[in-house]
């Protein structure tokens, strides 16, 4: 897969990756779809990307073509402390894009580690040691880590936000969008005030936008009025090719590069990188 865009690589080799959490406590908003396709788009324009699947459903792993039977080491093992993150990484069909898959075992991790003092910092510690492990093995260093969270506020989501530099929020253009956004903003503020004072909102991406639907347009106006420049200029349209791609184990950029959904995710990736440049320079 090639694009006509110039590489916009942000990080110098050897530096820590930028960790972005893709999160929304509401399901069905395009969270996993955004993680997969944003990761693919970042890889397409020159970044080395790892997607960490922290959702027990494992849809990000399936959507990138990794069968459940092939997930011999997973994010469950990382969270349980029996494997390093570097041991749970698998290549995908997308050059520069890797996946640390999840399994249903993650459903029980909260009970297993709830009494441990470091229970909220497991992923942060794993990410911190990732580059050193890859450097020792003479492997390519990641520039971005995208964490796909479950659609709930639990210990997995807390771990993701503690490990992250910023949160990226997919928001469906529907009636209850602002209500769900308010809940997520409270969650981010709670984590920032207690566990990760440097956590920020990278941006809010409006998903499943249908220009034929008056409600979609109204929601977009309301969210922009409420959140201002935190909302990305790029809007992800409702697109059948985006919906079809996961059933083939492919991101939409591999399934149909020219469709409107693919082009939107490429534009979003460029916006994300520009914001990350500004954050690092600040």
Secondary structure by P-SEA (a helix, b strand, c coil): cccccccccccccccccbbbbbcccccccaaaaaaaaaaaaaaaaccbbbbbbccccaaaaaaaccccccccccaaaaaacccccccccccccccccccccccccccccccccccccccccaaaaaaaaaaaaaaaaccccccbbbbbbcccccaaaaaaaaaccbbbbbbccccaaaaaaaaaaaaaaaaaacccccccccbbbbcccccccaaaaaaaaaaaaacccccccccccccccccccccccccccccccccaaaaaaaaaaaaaaaaaaaaaac
